[in-house]
Structure formats: structure tokens, C-alpha cells
Amino acid sequence: MNALEKLKQISEPAPADWREQARWRKENRAWLRKSGRIAVAVLAALDATGMSQKALAEKMGVSQQYISKLVKGSENLSLQTICNLEAALGVSLVEIPLSQLTQSVAPREYYEPNWQNCQEIFSEESVLNCYAESYQAA
């Protein structure tokens, strides 16, 4: 048996639906990239805390197999799942920049007058809370 025959024998044939898979990846590129970034952040947080995937699964009340899928970066994560991951790991995985929050969300008169009432701004979270209170008051 020559090298080419050996290679053909051990290599996997191309999947019949490779074009469909490529089309799907192209159509879903945006969320797949974000999912991949979240997966890397989860793996980094696990490494930094010394927590195993199994421990994370137990803390979140999901299976270890589900965590394994998440850290592969191809899972379409819900906001609930992201929040559960953030709580279990004690990290922030997704943030909305404050500058984007005040642009095009509401007319300026809804948030600008009460925005000045925010005296103590220690973190982006407190700014967001203050913004939400100001928006509700208007």
C-alpha cells in the first residue's frame, strides 16, 4: 500500500453538507464571534479562580456537558445564561458602554435634566442605575 492509499484510508471524507455548514457559519458569524469571546473569557475566569468546568456546572445547576458546549464558543447564549455565568464566576462578560446607552435611547430632555443629580459615581453600574432612575422619573 502506497502513501496515497494510506492517506485515503485514514482520512475522513468531506461531509456531504459542507456547503450548508459554510453558509450557516457565514450567516451566524456575528453571534458566533461573540460566543467565542465569551467562551475565552469563561475559560480565563475558570483558570484564574482554579474552578473546574464541573464545579461551574454544579454552581449553575446545569450539566458538565452543557458547560463543555459553552466553552467551545459555538453556543447561542441567552441573556439568562450569560447572567448566570457572570454570577457563578464573579466576572462581567458583557457590558454596554455608557456612551451607547445615552445615544438614541430617549430624547435628550428625558435623561439630561436628572443626570446632574448623580453626585456619587463610583462605577459604571452606579451610573447605569442612576441613568435608569432618571429615565423612569421623566
NUFIMAR-291641 format. One record per atom (N, C-alpha, C): atom name; residue in three letters; residue number from 1; x, y, z. Coordinates in nm, 2 decimals, always signed. Example, Ala and Ser with C-alpha at 12.3 -4.5 7.8 and 13.67 -1.06 7.14 Angstrom:
{'N', 'ALA', 1, {+1.32, -0.57, +0.78}}
{'CA', 'ALA', 1, {+1.23, -0.45, +0.78}}
{'C', 'ALA', 1, {+1.32, -0.33, +0.78}}
{'N', 'SER', 2, {+1.28, -0.22, +0.71}}
{'CA', 'SER', 2, {+1.37, -0.11, +0.71}}
{'C', 'SER', 2, {+1.29, +0.00, +0.79}}
END
This chain:
{'N', 'MET', 1, {+0.08, -0.12, +0.00}}
{'CA', 'MET', 1, {+0.00, +0.00, +0.00}}
{'C', 'MET', 1, {+0.09, +0.12, +0.00}}
{'N', 'ASN', 2, {+0.07, +0.21, -0.10}}
{'CA', 'ASN', 2, {+0.15, +0.33, -0.10}}
{'C', 'ASN', 2, {+0.09, +0.44, -0.01}}
{'N', 'ALA', 3, {+0.16, +0.55, +0.00}}
{'CA', 'ALA', 3, {+0.13, +0.66, +0.09}}
{'C', 'ALA', 3, {-0.01, +0.72, +0.06}}
{'N', 'LEU', 4, {-0.04, +0.74, -0.07}}
{'CA', 'LEU', 4, {-0.16, +0.80, -0.11}}
{'C', 'LEU', 4, {-0.28, +0.71, -0.07}}
{'N', 'GLU', 5, {-0.27, +0.58, -0.09}}
{'CA', 'GLU', 5, {-0.38, +0.49, -0.05}}
{'C', 'GLU', 5, {-0.39, +0.49, +0.10}}
{'N', 'LYS', 6, {-0.28, +0.49, +0.18}}
{'CA', 'LYS', 6, {-0.29, +0.50, +0.32}}
{'C', 'LYS', 6, {-0.36, +0.63, +0.37}}
{'N', 'LEU', 7, {-0.33, +0.74, +0.31}}
{'CA', 'LEU', 7, {-0.39, +0.87, +0.34}}
{'C', 'LEU', 7, {-0.54, +0.86, +0.31}}
{'N', 'LYS', 8, {-0.58, +0.81, +0.20}}
{'CA', 'LYS', 8, {-0.72, +0.80, +0.17}}
{'C', 'LYS', 8, {-0.79, +0.71, +0.27}}
{'N', 'GLN', 9, {-0.73, +0.61, +0.32}}
{'CA', 'GLN', 9, {-0.79, +0.51, +0.41}}
{'C', 'GLN', 9, {-0.81, +0.58, +0.55}}
{'N', 'ILE', 10, {-0.72, +0.66, +0.59}}
{'CA', 'ILE', 10, {-0.73, +0.71, +0.73}}
{'C', 'ILE', 10, {-0.80, +0.85, +0.73}}
{'N', 'SER', 11, {-0.81, +0.92, +0.62}}
{'CA', 'SER', 11, {-0.87, +1.05, +0.61}}
{'C', 'SER', 11, {-1.02, +1.03, +0.61}}
{'N', 'GLU', 12, {-1.09, +1.13, +0.67}}
{'CA', 'GLU', 12, {-1.23, +1.13, +0.67}}
{'C', 'GLU', 12, {-1.28, +1.20, +0.54}}
{'N', 'PRO', 13, {-1.39, +1.14, +0.49}}
{'CA', 'PRO', 13, {-1.44, +1.21, +0.37}}
{'C', 'PRO', 13, {-1.51, +1.34, +0.40}}
{'N', 'ALA', 14, {-1.51, +1.44, +0.31}}
{'CA', 'ALA', 14, {-1.57, +1.57, +0.34}}
{'C', 'ALA', 14, {-1.72, +1.54, +0.36}}
{'N', 'PRO', 15, {-1.78, +1.61, +0.46}}
{'CA', 'PRO', 15, {-1.92, +1.60, +0.48}}
{'C', 'PRO', 15, {-2.00, +1.64, +0.36}}
{'N', 'ALA', 16, {-2.11, +1.57, +0.34}}
{'CA', 'ALA', 16, {-2.19, +1.60, +0.22}}
{'C', 'ALA', 16, {-2.25, +1.74, +0.23}}
{'N', 'ASP', 17, {-2.27, +1.78, +0.35}}
{'CA', 'ASP', 17, {-2.34, +1.91, +0.36}}
{'C', 'ASP', 17, {-2.24, +2.03, +0.40}}
{'N', 'TRP', 18, {-2.12, +2.02, +0.35}}
{'CA', 'TRP', 18, {-2.02, +2.12, +0.38}}
{'C', 'TRP', 18, {-2.06, +2.26, +0.34}}
{'N', 'ARG', 19, {-2.13, +2.27, +0.22}}
{'CA', 'ARG', 19, {-2.17, +2.40, +0.18}}
{'C', 'ARG', 19, {-2.28, +2.46, +0.27}}
{'N', 'GLU', 20, {-2.37, +2.37, +0.31}}
{'CA', 'GLU', 20, {-2.47, +2.42, +0.41}}
{'C', 'GLU', 20, {-2.41, +2.47, +0.54}}
{'N', 'GLN', 21, {-2.31, +2.39, +0.59}}
{'CA', 'GLN', 21, {-2.24, +2.43, +0.71}}
{'C', 'GLN', 21, {-2.17, +2.57, +0.69}}
{'N', 'ALA', 22, {-2.10, +2.58, +0.58}}
{'CA', 'ALA', 22, {-2.03, +2.71, +0.55}}
{'C', 'ALA', 22, {-2.13, +2.82, +0.54}}
{'N', 'ARG', 23, {-2.24, +2.80, +0.47}}
{'CA', 'ARG', 23, {-2.34, +2.91, +0.46}}
{'C', 'ARG', 23, {-2.40, +2.95, +0.60}}
{'N', 'TRP', 24, {-2.42, +2.84, +0.69}}
{'CA', 'TRP', 24, {-2.47, +2.87, +0.82}}
{'C', 'TRP', 24, {-2.37, +2.95, +0.90}}
{'N', 'ARG', 25, {-2.24, +2.91, +0.89}}
{'CA', 'ARG', 25, {-2.14, +2.98, +0.97}}
{'C', 'ARG', 25, {-2.13, +3.13, +0.92}}
{'N', 'LYS', 26, {-2.14, +3.15, +0.79}}
{'CA', 'LYS', 26, {-2.14, +3.29, +0.74}}
{'C', 'LYS', 26, {-2.26, +3.37, +0.79}}
{'N', 'GLU', 27, {-2.38, +3.31, +0.79}}
{'CA', 'GLU', 27, {-2.50, +3.38, +0.83}}
{'C', 'GLU', 27, {-2.50, +3.41, +0.98}}
{'N', 'ASN', 28, {-2.43, +3.33, +1.06}}
{'CA', 'ASN', 28, {-2.43, +3.34, +1.20}}
{'C', 'ASN', 28, {-2.29, +3.39, +1.26}}
{'N', 'ARG', 29, {-2.21, +3.45, +1.17}}
{'CA', 'ARG', 29, {-2.08, +3.49, +1.21}}
{'C', 'ARG', 29, {-2.08, +3.59, +1.33}}
{'N', 'ALA', 30, {-2.17, +3.68, +1.33}}
{'CA', 'ALA', 30, {-2.16, +3.79, +1.44}}
{'C', 'ALA', 30, {-2.18, +3.72, +1.58}}
{'N', 'TRP', 31, {-2.28, +3.64, +1.59}}
{'CA', 'TRP', 31, {-2.30, +3.59, +1.73}}
{'C', 'TRP', 31, {-2.20, +3.48, +1.76}}
{'N', 'LEU', 32, {-2.15, +3.41, +1.66}}
{'CA', 'LEU', 32, {-2.05, +3.31, +1.68}}
{'C', 'LEU', 32, {-1.92, +3.37, +1.73}}
{'N', 'ARG', 33, {-1.89, +3.49, +1.68}}
{'CA', 'ARG', 33, {-1.77, +3.56, +1.73}}
{'C', 'ARG', 33, {-1.79, +3.60, +1.87}}
{'N', 'LYS', 34, {-1.90, +3.65, +1.90}}
{'CA', 'LYS', 34, {-1.93, +3.70, +2.04}}
{'C', 'LYS', 34, {-1.93, +3.58, +2.14}}
{'N', 'SER', 35, {-1.99, +3.47, +2.09}}
{'CA', 'SER', 35, {-1.99, +3.35, +2.17}}
{'C', 'SER', 35, {-1.85, +3.29, +2.20}}
{'N', 'GLY', 36, {-1.77, +3.30, +2.09}}
{'CA', 'GLY', 36, {-1.63, +3.26, +2.11}}
{'C', 'GLY', 36, {-1.55, +3.35, +2.21}}
{'N', 'ARG', 37, {-1.58, +3.48, +2.21}}
{'CA', 'ARG', 37, {-1.51, +3.57, +2.30}}
{'C', 'ARG', 37, {-1.56, +3.54, +2.44}}
{'N', 'ILE', 38, {-1.69, +3.51, +2.46}}
{'CA', 'ILE', 38, {-1.74, +3.48, +2.59}}
{'C', 'ILE', 38, {-1.68, +3.35, +2.64}}
{'N', 'ALA', 39, {-1.66, +3.25, +2.55}}
{'CA', 'ALA', 39, {-1.60, +3.13, +2.59}}
{'C', 'ALA', 39, {-1.46, +3.14, +2.64}}
{'N', 'VAL', 40, {-1.38, +3.23, +2.57}}
{'CA', 'VAL', 40, {-1.25, +3.26, +2.61}}
{'C', 'VAL', 40, {-1.25, +3.32, +2.75}}
{'N', 'ALA', 41, {-1.34, +3.42, +2.77}}
{'CA', 'ALA', 41, {-1.35, +3.49, +2.90}}
{'C', 'ALA', 41, {-1.38, +3.39, +3.01}}
{'N', 'VAL', 42, {-1.48, +3.30, +2.98}}
{'CA', 'VAL', 42, {-1.51, +3.19, +3.08}}
{'C', 'VAL', 42, {-1.40, +3.11, +3.11}}
{'N', 'LEU', 43, {-1.32, +3.06, +3.01}}
{'CA', 'LEU', 43, {-1.21, +2.98, +3.04}}
{'C', 'LEU', 43, {-1.10, +3.05, +3.12}}
{'N', 'ALA', 44, {-1.08, +3.18, +3.09}}
{'CA', 'ALA', 44, {-0.98, +3.26, +3.16}}
{'C', 'ALA', 44, {-1.03, +3.27, +3.31}}
{'N', 'ALA', 45, {-1.16, +3.30, +3.33}}
{'CA', 'ALA', 45, {-1.21, +3.31, +3.47}}
{'C', 'ALA', 45, {-1.20, +3.18, +3.54}}
{'N', 'LEU', 46, {-1.22, +3.07, +3.47}}
{'CA', 'LEU', 46, {-1.21, +2.93, +3.54}}
{'C', 'LEU', 46, {-1.06, +2.91, +3.58}}
{'N', 'ASP', 47, {-0.97, +2.95, +3.49}}
{'CA', 'ASP', 47, {-0.83, +2.93, +3.51}}
{'C', 'ASP', 47, {-0.78, +3.02, +3.63}}
{'N', 'ALA', 48, {-0.83, +3.15, +3.63}}
{'CA', 'ALA', 48, {-0.79, +3.24, +3.73}}
{'C', 'ALA', 48, {-0.84, +3.20, +3.87}}
{'N', 'THR', 49, {-0.96, +3.14, +3.88}}
{'CA', 'THR', 49, {-1.02, +3.10, +4.01}}
{'C', 'THR', 49, {-0.98, +2.96, +4.04}}
{'N', 'GLY', 50, {-0.93, +2.89, +3.95}}
{'CA', 'GLY', 50, {-0.90, +2.75, +3.98}}
{'C', 'GLY', 50, {-1.02, +2.66, +3.98}}
{'N', 'MET', 51, {-1.13, +2.71, +3.93}}
{'CA', 'MET', 51, {-1.26, +2.64, +3.93}}
{'C', 'MET', 51, {-1.26, +2.54, +3.81}}
{'N', 'SER', 52, {-1.32, +2.43, +3.82}}
{'CA', 'SER', 52, {-1.33, +2.33, +3.71}}
{'C', 'SER', 52, {-1.46, +2.35, +3.64}}
{'N', 'GLN', 53, {-1.47, +2.30, +3.52}}
{'CA', 'GLN', 53, {-1.60, +2.31, +3.45}}
{'C', 'GLN', 53, {-1.71, +2.23, +3.53}}
{'N', 'LYS', 54, {-1.67, +2.13, +3.59}}
{'CA', 'LYS', 54, {-1.77, +2.05, +3.67}}
{'C', 'LYS', 54, {-1.82, +2.14, +3.79}}
{'N', 'ALA', 55, {-1.73, +2.21, +3.86}}
{'CA', 'ALA', 55, {-1.77, +2.29, +3.97}}
{'C', 'ALA', 55, {-1.86, +2.41, +3.92}}
{'N', 'LEU', 56, {-1.83, +2.46, +3.80}}
{'CA', 'LEU', 56, {-1.91, +2.57, +3.74}}
{'C', 'LEU', 56, {-2.05, +2.51, +3.71}}
{'N', 'ALA', 57, {-2.05, +2.40, +3.65}}
{'CA', 'ALA', 57, {-2.18, +2.33, +3.62}}
{'C', 'ALA', 57, {-2.27, +2.32, +3.74}}
{'N', 'GLU', 58, {-2.21, +2.27, +3.85}}
{'CA', 'GLU', 58, {-2.28, +2.25, +3.97}}
{'C', 'GLU', 58, {-2.33, +2.38, +4.03}}
{'N', 'LYS', 59, {-2.25, +2.48, +4.02}}
{'CA', 'LYS', 59, {-2.28, +2.61, +4.08}}
{'C', 'LYS', 59, {-2.40, +2.67, +4.00}}
{'N', 'MET', 60, {-2.40, +2.64, +3.87}}
{'CA', 'MET', 60, {-2.51, +2.70, +3.78}}
{'C', 'MET', 60, {-2.63, +2.61, +3.77}}
{'N', 'GLY', 61, {-2.62, +2.48, +3.82}}
{'CA', 'GLY', 61, {-2.73, +2.39, +3.81}}
{'C', 'GLY', 61, {-2.75, +2.33, +3.67}}
{'N', 'VAL', 62, {-2.64, +2.32, +3.60}}
{'CA', 'VAL', 62, {-2.65, +2.26, +3.46}}
{'C', 'VAL', 62, {-2.55, +2.14, +3.45}}
{'N', 'SER', 63, {-2.56, +2.07, +3.34}}
{'CA', 'SER', 63, {-2.47, +1.96, +3.33}}
{'C', 'SER', 63, {-2.33, +2.00, +3.29}}
{'N', 'GLN', 64, {-2.23, +1.92, +3.32}}
{'CA', 'GLN', 64, {-2.09, +1.95, +3.28}}
{'C', 'GLN', 64, {-2.08, +1.95, +3.12}}
{'N', 'GLN', 65, {-2.16, +1.87, +3.06}}
{'CA', 'GLN', 65, {-2.16, +1.86, +2.91}}
{'C', 'GLN', 65, {-2.21, +2.00, +2.85}}
{'N', 'TYR', 66, {-2.30, +2.06, +2.92}}
{'CA', 'TYR', 66, {-2.35, +2.19, +2.87}}
{'C', 'TYR', 66, {-2.24, +2.30, +2.89}}
{'N', 'ILE', 67, {-2.17, +2.29, +3.00}}
{'CA', 'ILE', 67, {-2.05, +2.39, +3.02}}
{'C', 'ILE', 67, {-1.95, +2.36, +2.91}}
{'N', 'SER', 68, {-1.92, +2.23, +2.88}}
{'CA', 'SER', 68, {-1.83, +2.20, +2.77}}
{'C', 'SER', 68, {-1.87, +2.26, +2.64}}
{'N', 'LYS', 69, {-2.00, +2.25, +2.61}}
{'CA', 'LYS', 69, {-2.05, +2.32, +2.49}}
{'C', 'LYS', 69, {-2.03, +2.47, +2.49}}
{'N', 'LEU', 70, {-2.05, +2.53, +2.60}}
{'CA', 'LEU', 70, {-2.04, +2.67, +2.61}}
{'C', 'LEU', 70, {-1.90, +2.72, +2.59}}
{'N', 'VAL', 71, {-1.80, +2.64, +2.64}}
{'CA', 'VAL', 71, {-1.66, +2.69, +2.63}}
{'C', 'VAL', 71, {-1.60, +2.65, +2.49}}
{'N', 'LYS', 72, {-1.68, +2.58, +2.41}}
{'CA', 'LYS', 72, {-1.63, +2.56, +2.27}}
{'C', 'LYS', 72, {-1.66, +2.69, +2.18}}
{'N', 'GLY', 73, {-1.75, +2.78, +2.23}}
{'CA', 'GLY', 73, {-1.77, +2.90, +2.16}}
{'C', 'GLY', 73, {-1.86, +2.90, +2.05}}
{'N', 'SER', 74, {-1.94, +2.79, +2.04}}
{'CA', 'SER', 74, {-2.04, +2.79, +1.93}}
{'C', 'SER', 74, {-2.18, +2.77, +1.97}}
{'N', 'GLU', 75, {-2.20, +2.81, +2.10}}
{'CA', 'GLU', 75, {-2.34, +2.80, +2.16}}
{'C', 'GLU', 75, {-2.40, +2.94, +2.15}}
{'N', 'ASN', 76, {-2.53, +2.95, +2.11}}
{'CA', 'ASN', 76, {-2.60, +3.07, +2.11}}
{'C', 'ASN', 76, {-2.65, +3.10, +2.25}}
{'N', 'LEU', 77, {-2.58, +3.18, +2.32}}
{'CA', 'LEU', 77, {-2.61, +3.20, +2.46}}
{'C', 'LEU', 77, {-2.73, +3.30, +2.48}}
{'N', 'SER', 78, {-2.82, +3.27, +2.57}}
{'CA', 'SER', 78, {-2.92, +3.36, +2.61}}
{'C', 'SER', 78, {-2.87, +3.46, +2.71}}
{'N', 'LEU', 79, {-2.94, +3.57, +2.73}}
{'CA', 'LEU', 79, {-2.90, +3.67, +2.83}}
{'C', 'LEU', 79, {-2.90, +3.60, +2.97}}
{'N', 'GLN', 80, {-3.00, +3.52, +2.99}}
{'CA', 'GLN', 80, {-3.01, +3.45, +3.12}}
{'C', 'GLN', 80, {-2.89, +3.36, +3.15}}
{'N', 'THR', 81, {-2.84, +3.29, +3.05}}
{'CA', 'THR', 81, {-2.72, +3.21, +3.06}}
{'C', 'THR', 81, {-2.60, +3.29, +3.09}}
{'N', 'ILE', 82, {-2.59, +3.40, +3.02}}
{'CA', 'ILE', 82, {-2.48, +3.49, +3.04}}
{'C', 'ILE', 82, {-2.48, +3.55, +3.18}}
{'N', 'CYS', 83, {-2.59, +3.59, +3.23}}
{'CA', 'CYS', 83, {-2.61, +3.64, +3.36}}
{'C', 'CYS', 83, {-2.57, +3.53, +3.46}}
{'N', 'ASN', 84, {-2.62, +3.41, +3.44}}
{'CA', 'ASN', 84, {-2.58, +3.30, +3.53}}
{'C', 'ASN', 84, {-2.43, +3.27, +3.53}}
{'N', 'LEU', 85, {-2.37, +3.28, +3.42}}
{'CA', 'LEU', 85, {-2.23, +3.26, +3.41}}
{'C', 'LEU', 85, {-2.15, +3.37, +3.49}}
{'N', 'GLU', 86, {-2.20, +3.50, +3.47}}
{'CA', 'GLU', 86, {-2.14, +3.61, +3.54}}
{'C', 'GLU', 86, {-2.15, +3.60, +3.69}}
{'N', 'ALA', 87, {-2.27, +3.55, +3.73}}
{'CA', 'ALA', 87, {-2.29, +3.54, +3.88}}
{'C', 'ALA', 87, {-2.20, +3.42, +3.93}}
{'N', 'ALA', 88, {-2.20, +3.31, +3.86}}
{'CA', 'ALA', 88, {-2.12, +3.20, +3.91}}
{'C', 'ALA', 88, {-1.97, +3.22, +3.91}}
{'N', 'LEU', 89, {-1.92, +3.30, +3.81}}
{'CA', 'LEU', 89, {-1.78, +3.33, +3.80}}
{'C', 'LEU', 89, {-1.74, +3.45, +3.87}}
{'N', 'GLY', 90, {-1.83, +3.54, +3.90}}
{'CA', 'GLY', 90, {-1.80, +3.67, +3.96}}
{'C', 'GLY', 90, {-1.73, +3.76, +3.87}}
{'N', 'VAL', 91, {-1.76, +3.76, +3.74}}
{'CA', 'VAL', 91, {-1.70, +3.84, +3.64}}
{'C', 'VAL', 91, {-1.81, +3.90, +3.55}}
{'N', 'SER', 92, {-1.77, +4.01, +3.48}}
{'CA', 'SER', 92, {-1.86, +4.06, +3.38}}
{'C', 'SER', 92, {-1.82, +4.02, +3.24}}
{'N', 'LEU', 93, {-1.91, +3.96, +3.17}}
{'CA', 'LEU', 93, {-1.88, +3.90, +3.04}}
{'C', 'LEU', 93, {-1.93, +3.99, +2.93}}
{'N', 'VAL', 94, {-2.04, +4.06, +2.95}}
{'CA', 'VAL', 94, {-2.10, +4.15, +2.85}}
{'C', 'VAL', 94, {-2.13, +4.28, +2.91}}
{'N', 'GLU', 95, {-2.08, +4.39, +2.85}}
{'CA', 'GLU', 95, {-2.11, +4.53, +2.90}}
{'C', 'GLU', 95, {-2.16, +4.61, +2.79}}
{'N', 'ILE', 96, {-2.25, +4.71, +2.82}}
{'CA', 'ILE', 96, {-2.29, +4.81, +2.72}}
{'C', 'ILE', 96, {-2.23, +4.94, +2.76}}
{'N', 'PRO', 97, {-2.14, +4.99, +2.67}}
{'CA', 'PRO', 97, {-2.08, +5.12, +2.71}}
{'C', 'PRO', 97, {-2.18, +5.23, +2.74}}
{'N', 'LEU', 98, {-2.15, +5.31, +2.84}}
{'CA', 'LEU', 98, {-2.24, +5.41, +2.88}}
{'C', 'LEU', 98, {-2.27, +5.51, +2.77}}
{'N', 'SER', 99, {-2.17, +5.54, +2.68}}
{'CA', 'SER', 99, {-2.19, +5.63, +2.57}}
{'C', 'SER', 99, {-2.30, +5.58, +2.48}}
{'N', 'GLN', 100, {-2.31, +5.45, +2.46}}
{'CA', 'GLN', 100, {-2.41, +5.40, +2.37}}
{'C', 'GLN', 100, {-2.55, +5.40, +2.43}}
{'N', 'LEU', 101, {-2.55, +5.40, +2.57}}
{'CA', 'LEU', 101, {-2.68, +5.40, +2.64}}
{'C', 'LEU', 101, {-2.75, +5.53, +2.62}}
{'N', 'THR', 102, {-2.68, +5.64, +2.62}}
{'CA', 'THR', 102, {-2.74, +5.77, +2.62}}
{'C', 'THR', 102, {-2.77, +5.82, +2.48}}
{'N', 'GLN', 103, {-2.72, +5.75, +2.38}}
{'CA', 'GLN', 103, {-2.74, +5.78, +2.24}}
{'C', 'GLN', 103, {-2.86, +5.71, +2.18}}
{'N', 'SER', 104, {-2.95, +5.78, +2.13}}
{'CA', 'SER', 104, {-3.07, +5.72, +2.06}}
{'C', 'SER', 104, {-3.16, +5.64, +2.15}}
{'N', 'VAL', 105, {-3.14, +5.64, +2.28}}
{'CA', 'VAL', 105, {-3.23, +5.56, +2.37}}
{'C', 'VAL', 105, {-3.35, +5.64, +2.39}}
{'N', 'ALA', 106, {-3.34, +5.77, +2.43}}
{'CA', 'ALA', 106, {-3.45, +5.85, +2.46}}
{'C', 'ALA', 106, {-3.41, +5.99, +2.42}}
{'N', 'PRO', 107, {-3.51, +6.08, +2.39}}
{'CA', 'PRO', 107, {-3.48, +6.22, +2.36}}
{'C', 'PRO', 107, {-3.40, +6.28, +2.48}}
{'N', 'ARG', 108, {-3.31, +6.37, +2.45}}
{'CA', 'ARG', 108, {-3.22, +6.43, +2.55}}
{'C', 'ARG', 108, {-3.29, +6.48, +2.67}}
{'N', 'GLU', 109, {-3.41, +6.54, +2.65}}
{'CA', 'GLU', 109, {-3.48, +6.60, +2.77}}
{'C', 'GLU', 109, {-3.52, +6.50, +2.87}}
{'N', 'TYR', 110, {-3.52, +6.37, +2.83}}
{'CA', 'TYR', 110, {-3.56, +6.27, +2.93}}
{'C', 'TYR', 110, {-3.45, +6.23, +3.03}}
{'N', 'TYR', 111, {-3.33, +6.24, +2.98}}
{'CA', 'TYR', 111, {-3.22, +6.20, +3.07}}
{'C', 'TYR', 111, {-3.13, +6.31, +3.12}}
{'N', 'GLU', 112, {-3.12, +6.42, +3.04}}
{'CA', 'GLU', 112, {-3.02, +6.52, +3.08}}
{'C', 'GLU', 112, {-3.05, +6.60, +3.20}}
{'N', 'PRO', 113, {-3.18, +6.65, +3.23}}
{'CA', 'PRO', 113, {-3.20, +6.73, +3.35}}
{'C', 'PRO', 113, {-3.17, +6.65, +3.48}}
{'N', 'ASN', 114, {-3.21, +6.53, +3.49}}
{'CA', 'ASN', 114, {-3.19, +6.45, +3.61}}
{'C', 'ASN', 114, {-3.05, +6.39, +3.62}}
{'N', 'TRP', 115, {-2.98, +6.39, +3.51}}
{'CA', 'TRP', 115, {-2.85, +6.33, +3.51}}
{'C', 'TRP', 115, {-2.76, +6.40, +3.60}}
{'N', 'GLN', 116, {-2.78, +6.53, +3.62}}
{'CA', 'GLN', 116, {-2.70, +6.61, +3.71}}
{'C', 'GLN', 116, {-2.72, +6.58, +3.86}}
{'N', 'ASN', 117, {-2.82, +6.51, +3.89}}
{'CA', 'ASN', 117, {-2.85, +6.46, +4.03}}
{'C', 'ASN', 117, {-2.76, +6.35, +4.07}}
{'N', 'CYS', 118, {-2.68, +6.30, +3.98}}
{'CA', 'CYS', 118, {-2.59, +6.18, +4.01}}
{'C', 'CYS', 118, {-2.47, +6.24, +4.08}}
{'N', 'GLN', 119, {-2.46, +6.25, +4.21}}
{'CA', 'GLN', 119, {-2.35, +6.31, +4.27}}
{'C', 'GLN', 119, {-2.23, +6.21, +4.29}}
{'N', 'GLU', 120, {-2.27, +6.09, +4.33}}
{'CA', 'GLU', 120, {-2.16, +5.99, +4.36}}
{'C', 'GLU', 120, {-2.16, +5.88, +4.26}}
{'N', 'ILE', 121, {-2.06, +5.90, +4.17}}
{'CA', 'ILE', 121, {-2.05, +5.80, +4.06}}
{'C', 'ILE', 121, {-1.92, +5.72, +4.08}}
{'N', 'PHE', 122, {-1.93, +5.60, +4.13}}
{'CA', 'PHE', 122, {-1.81, +5.52, +4.16}}
{'C', 'PHE', 122, {-1.78, +5.42, +4.05}}
{'N', 'SER', 123, {-1.89, +5.37, +3.98}}
{'CA', 'SER', 123, {-1.86, +5.27, +3.88}}
{'C', 'SER', 123, {-1.97, +5.28, +3.77}}
{'N', 'GLU', 124, {-1.94, +5.21, +3.66}}
{'CA', 'GLU', 124, {-2.04, +5.22, +3.55}}
{'C', 'GLU', 124, {-2.17, +5.17, +3.60}}
{'N', 'GLU', 125, {-2.17, +5.07, +3.69}}
{'CA', 'GLU', 125, {-2.30, +5.01, +3.74}}
{'C', 'GLU', 125, {-2.38, +5.12, +3.81}}
{'N', 'SER', 126, {-2.32, +5.20, +3.89}}
{'CA', 'SER', 126, {-2.39, +5.31, +3.96}}
{'C', 'SER', 126, {-2.44, +5.41, +3.86}}
{'N', 'VAL', 127, {-2.36, +5.44, +3.76}}
{'CA', 'VAL', 127, {-2.40, +5.53, +3.66}}
{'C', 'VAL', 127, {-2.53, +5.48, +3.58}}
{'N', 'LEU', 128, {-2.53, +5.35, +3.55}}
{'CA', 'LEU', 128, {-2.64, +5.29, +3.48}}
{'C', 'LEU', 128, {-2.76, +5.29, +3.57}}
{'N', 'ASN', 129, {-2.75, +5.26, +3.70}}
{'CA', 'ASN', 129, {-2.86, +5.27, +3.79}}
{'C', 'ASN', 129, {-2.91, +5.41, +3.80}}
{'N', 'CYS', 130, {-2.82, +5.51, +3.81}}
{'CA', 'CYS', 130, {-2.87, +5.65, +3.82}}
{'C', 'CYS', 130, {-2.94, +5.69, +3.69}}
{'N', 'TYR', 131, {-2.88, +5.64, +3.58}}
{'CA', 'TYR', 131, {-2.95, +5.67, +3.45}}
{'C', 'TYR', 131, {-3.09, +5.61, +3.44}}
{'N', 'ALA', 132, {-3.10, +5.49, +3.49}}
{'CA', 'ALA', 132, {-3.23, +5.42, +3.49}}
{'C', 'ALA', 132, {-3.33, +5.49, +3.58}}
{'N', 'GLU', 133, {-3.29, +5.54, +3.69}}
{'CA', 'GLU', 133, {-3.37, +5.62, +3.78}}
{'C', 'GLU', 133, {-3.42, +5.75, +3.72}}
{'N', 'SER', 134, {-3.32, +5.82, +3.65}}
{'CA', 'SER', 134, {-3.35, +5.94, +3.58}}
{'C', 'SER', 134, {-3.45, +5.92, +3.47}}
{'N', 'TYR', 135, {-3.43, +5.81, +3.40}}
{'CA', 'TYR', 135, {-3.52, +5.79, +3.28}}
{'C', 'TYR', 135, {-3.66, +5.76, +3.33}}
{'N', 'GLN', 136, {-3.67, +5.68, +3.44}}
{'CA', 'GLN', 136, {-3.80, +5.65, +3.49}}
{'C', 'GLN', 136, {-3.88, +5.77, +3.55}}
{'N', 'ALA', 137, {-3.80, +5.86, +3.61}}
{'CA', 'ALA', 137, {-3.86, +5.98, +3.67}}
{'C', 'ALA', 137, {-3.92, +6.07, +3.56}}
{'N', 'ALA', 138, {-3.87, +6.07, +3.44}}
{'CA', 'ALA', 138, {-3.91, +6.17, +3.34}}
{'C', 'ALA', 138, {-4.05, +6.14, +3.29}}
END
